[in-house]
Amino acid sequence: MDRALSTTDVPVRFLETVFLTGCIPWRVAPGDPRVSYALYVPNSAYSVKFTADATDDDRATRGAADQLPLMVWVHGTLRNTAPITTDLAAFADANRCACLAPLFPANMDGPSDLDAYKLVLQSRTLRSDRVLLAILDEVAACWPGIATNRVYLGGFSGGGQFAHRFLYLHPARLAAVGVGAPGRPTFLDETQPWPAGVQDVEALTGRAVDKAAIARVAVQLAIGSEDSAVHGGKEFWVWLRELKAKMAGDDGASGKSGGGGGGGGLPLSFGSRLDSTKELQRQWKEDGIESTLTVVDGFAHDGKGVRPHILAFLRARMEADAANK
């Protein structure tokens, strides 16, 4: 078979046997084999209308209401993808949706690259936003019973950074987005370069920022009430500045967009995530973008503590959208 197996090729009783429902094995991302993705599809919720058992009437009548919503969860800097087989799988089973988790490995853009996937989205060798879009295209082809035109996107820390920058570039592909503790956010500031602002984002990415389109997406900012410590401590940032000064001739460690993470116009260090998140919400409101701010009492920078609140927000948006179909 020259094409990838689709659920339309397989009888319902064999879907899980060929790993097209349940926990789907990690797959190489189309267009960039350095990236992979995992998917969880509840077997009992996948519609027979999108399988080999579909009748002519099934095919004629299937529509958006028969498709499973898709929730995409993007990892943080540590690349912890374990939730796709734990709480995200449980979320999918409980809420009749599918869940997807991409994996963007470290060092793709140089020996010191931890951050390019989340900070600039476009760097010397990676367009992480386009990789995710290509993954969605593949899911649409192999799992036509999953809705991929508009997805529910969430992430914490580095994943939150990716999520709100993806929102800026591709708002039409999002039904809702939960942005968890983004740390160094991008403000819609047309006087600052990407990714501190959006002054040159169209020239760099080919995507203009459409504030009206962003405002049509349901957006949540979520963060722990105690998430105000300087990451690594002040002494760490002094040391890191000195190290980067010594290595300034090496693009792979200088923080330039092609090398060690693509910080662009972002400050090297950052302080209170809580303060910057509140400021992001304030500035969004000035631009006509409403958002829900969820401050989770008693937690610092804790994905396990904040993620359930992001999932609750996305679940509520799925339910509201389903009621309006």
N, C-alpha and C positions, 0 to 999 in steps of 0.2 A: 504494500500500500504506500503510495507516494505522499499521501497527506496524513496528518495526525488523526488518530481515532477520535470520532465524535460520539456523543451520546446517541445521536440519531442512527448510528450503526449497530447499536447494542440493545438487546432485549433488557427490560427492566431487571429481570432476575439475575443478570450477569454484570450489572453496572459496578457493583462493589467488588466483584471478583477481578475485573480488569482495572481496578483502581480509578474509576471515574466518579465514584461517590465515596463518602467517608473521608479519611485522611488521604489526600492525593500526594504521592511521592514528589519530592522536590524536583522541579523541572527547570531546565536551562531557559533563560529568557530569550525570546526571539530577537535577533539583531545584536545581542551582546552576551556571549557565553560566559562572561565573568559574573553575570548577575543570574540569580535563580529565584524561584518563587514556589511557595507551597499554597495549597488550597484545601479548604474543608467544605464539603458539600453534603448536607444531611440526606442520607439515602431515602428516608421516608417522605421527605418534602419535595424531592425532585419530580417534576410533572411527567407523567407517561406521555404527554403530548410531544415531548422532545426526545423520544427514544424510538428504537426500531419497532416497538409495539404500537406506535401511534396509528390510528385509523385515518382514512381520508377526511372524515369529519373532524377528528382531532386537529389535523394539520390546518384545516380551513378555519377553525374557530380559535386557535391558540393566539394569545395576545399578551400584553404587558402584565395583566393580572395573574397570568400563569407562571411568570418568571420569578425566580428568587432574587430578592435584592442582594447586592454585593457590598460587604463591608471590607475595606482595605485598611490594614494596620501596618504602619511603617515603624521599624525598629529605631532605637536610639544609637548612640555612638558605640555602645558595647556589643551591638548586633545580637541582642537576645531575641531569638525567634521562638523560644519555647511556648509562648502563649498560644500559638496557632494550634497546638495539640492539647491545650488545657482550657483556659477560660474563654478563648475565642471560639474553640470548638463547642464548648458548652453554650456559649452565646448563640451560635448558629443553630444548634439543636432547639434551643428554647424559643427562638424568634423567627424560625422559618426563613433563614437567609443563608448565603454562602459567605465565607470569610477567606481572604487572601492576604498573604504576607510575603512581600519581596525581600530579598537579601542582597544588599549592596556591600560587598566585602571591602575591608580596609586596603589601602595601598594600591588602589586601581590607578591613581593619578600620580604616583611617586612613592618613594619609600617612607614618607612621613604623612601620607594622606589618610586621615581619619574622617574628614569632614566634607569633601567635595560634593558628595551625593545630597547633602542636606543644606549646604550654605549657598552654593551658586546655581545648582541644578545643571548648569552648563559649565564644563571645564575642558581641559585639553583633550581628554579622551572619553569623556562621559557626558551624556545628556540624560540624567536620571529621570526627568519628567517624561521624556520620549520613550525611555525603556519601559516605564510603567504603562504608558499608553499602548505600546506594542504588546505587553503582557495582556492588557484588557482585550485587545483585538484577538489574541490567541484564545483567551477564555471564551469570547463570544463565538468563535468558530467551533471549539471543541465542546462547549457547554451552552448551546443556544437557549437552554432553560434558565440561564443566569442573566440578569439585566446588567449590562456593562456600560450603557450610554451615559448614565448618571449614577455615580457610586457614592457610598458613605465612607469618608476618609477620616482616619484617626491616627494619632501618634503622640508619644510623650518624649520630652526633652529633644534629642536630635530628630526624632520622628515628628515632633510638634513643629520644629523648624521646617522640615520638608513639607509638612501638611499646609502651612499657611503660605509658603512660597508657591507650591503647586496651585493653591487657590488663586493666587494673583495671576498666574499664567493660563490656567485652564478652568475658570469658574463654570463654564457650561457643562463640564464633565462631572460636576459635583452636585449631589442632592443635599448634602450636609457635610460639615467638617468639624471635628473636635481637635482643638489645638492644645496640647498639654505642655505646660512649662517650657516655652520655646527658648529661654535663655537670651540669645542675641537675635531679637526679631528684626525683620525688615519692615520699616515704616513706609507708608505711601508718600514719601518725601521726594519731590521731583528735583531737588537741589543736591541730592546725595547719590553717589554711584551705587549700583547693584553690588552686593545685596544689603548694604545699609539703607539705601533708598531705591528709587525706581527710575532715576534720571536717565540711565543708558540701557535699561532692561530690554527695550525693543531692538536696539542695535545688537545687543549681545545674544539674545535668545530668539529673535524674530517674532516675539509675542508682545503686543501692546497691553498695558494694564487698563482694564475697563472697570472703573469703580462701580458703575451702575450694575454690571453683570455680577460683580462680587457681592453687591448688596442684596442680590436675589437669592444667595445661598444662605442656608441656615448655619450659623457659625457659633461655636462655643469656645471660650478660653477657660481652661481648667488648670488649677495650680494649688499646691499645698499652702496652708496659711503660714507655715514656718519656712517657706522656700526663699530665704533672704540672705543666706550666707554666700560669700564670695567663693566661687568654685575653685577648689585647690588651695585657697588661702592667698593672702597678698604676697607672701614670700615666694610662692610658686610662680606667680606672674612676673615678678622681678627676675627670677632665674630664667624663665622662658624667654623674656625679652632679650636678655643677655645672650642666650643660646642662639636665638634667631638672628641677632646682630652678627654673631660669629659665622653663621652659615648663610649670610645674605646672598652670597654668590651662587648658591644651590637652589634653583627654583623648586626642587622637591621639598625644601624645608622652609622656604622664605615666606610662605603664606600667600604667594601669588596664585591667580586663578588656575594656572596650569599645573600647579605642583601640590604642595602639602596641604591642601584642603580648601583653597580658594576663599580666603576670608574677605577679599576685596576691600570695601570701605568699612568693614566692621571693626570695632575696637578689638585689640588682641585679648584683653581681659574683659570680664563682665562681672557685675555685682549682683544685686538682688533680682532674681527672676520674678519675684512677686511685683516689685515696682515696675519693671519693664513691661510685664504683662498688663498691668493696670494702665500704663501709659499707652500701650498699643491699643487697648480698647477705647481709651479716650480719644486718641487721634482718629481711629476708625469712625467713631461717632461724628467727629467733625466732617468727615468725608461722606457722611450719609450711610455708613455701614453699621447696622445694629448687630450686636453680639451678646451672647449670654456669658457672664463671668461666673464661674463656679470656683469658689475658694473652699478647699476641703480642710476642715478644721483639724488641727493636730498633726498634720503631715508636713515634712520638709520636701526634699526632692526625691519623691518616692513613687515610682511608677505603679507599683502594686496598690498603693493607696488611692491614687488618682484615677487609674484606668477604669475602675468600675463606674465612676461618675461620667467619664467620656462615653462609655458604652451605653449607659442609661440615657444620655442625651441622644445618641445615634438611634437607639431603639425607639425613643419617642418620636423621632423624625420619620423613621420607617413606618411606624404605626399611623402617623398622620398622613403620610403620602399614600399608604395603602387604602386608607379610608376615602381618599379623594380620587381614586382610580375609577 
